[in-house]
Amino acid sequence: MDQYHIKEDNNQIEKDVSTNSIYDYSYQNAITGDSRFLYYQLKVSILKADKIDIIVSFLMESGVRLILEDLIMAIKRGVRVRILTGNYLGITQPSALFLLKKELGNQVDLRLYSNPNKSFHPKSYIFHNKKEGEIYIGSSNLSYGALTSSIEWNYRFKRSSNIGDFNVFYSSFEDLFYNHSYEVTDKVLYDYTKNWKKPNVSKDFERYDLQEDKAIEMFRPKGAQIEALYSLDKSRSEGFDKGLVVAATGARVIIVTGCINALESRVSGTFIENNSCIA
């Protein structure tokens, strides 16, 4: 699965929205990743939702980027969005958290699971509207591979078809969200980043996400660059009009007085290395 085909299918979904045929969209309840990917059904469910609840054991920057525009459009419609994730094994990427906070701000209620003595492995996407509720539950965390190109098993059912089980899952989400988690504030973001060490298992997830990296826009902040730009946005919103960042080789983020600029190589399409400071 590549970005071209995702764009093609997205265009068809958007066309269906304009003709209201999205409400006749042919759902599959059993999704195995070999005939239809979870992403397309999530996109349709987001378009129809009044409330969105996501609970996953980890967030990857690639997965956040995949649904980010969908979430932005949902929030513009007044949709409430809540996301609960974990820091199990340190797989959740700080850049994924910063990207959500940078693009959605306080319009997303983003939280981390708080019990360090119990592992956190749920993967579920819950949608509500005035007519119906639906839930996807299975193996897909929020990563590009898990939503598009990997073999992942997920099952969807509607509230009306099994209200008892729907309420069990939803009640459990509410309990975890309000009683066993803490809000991702700026302090939490920076503390998590400071203590985060890239786990070896991340290499496996990133390998599956490489195809997305080959197809994305070349000039786009990644990783720690997102954190730097988030901090700059916060600084500017507080009235500061000057700033200086000294970044280690590899961060490659340049902040110029009153502006945001990222310096890229026009040849390779990558951020230029060895920019340790700028005056």
Secondary structure, DSSP 8 states (H G I E B T S, - for coil): --HHHHHHHHHHHHHHHHTTGGGG----SEE-SSSS-HHHHHHHHHHH-SEEEEEES-B-HHHHHHHHHHHHHHHHTT-EEEEEE--GGG-S-HHHHHHHHHHHGGGEEEEEE--TTS----EEEEEE-SS-EEEEEES--BSHIIIIIS---EEEEETTT-HHHHHHHHHHHHHHHHHSEEE--HHHHHHHHHH----TTHHHHHHHHHHHHHHS-SS---THHHHHHHHHHHHHHTT---------TTT--EEETTEEE--B-TTTSSB-S------
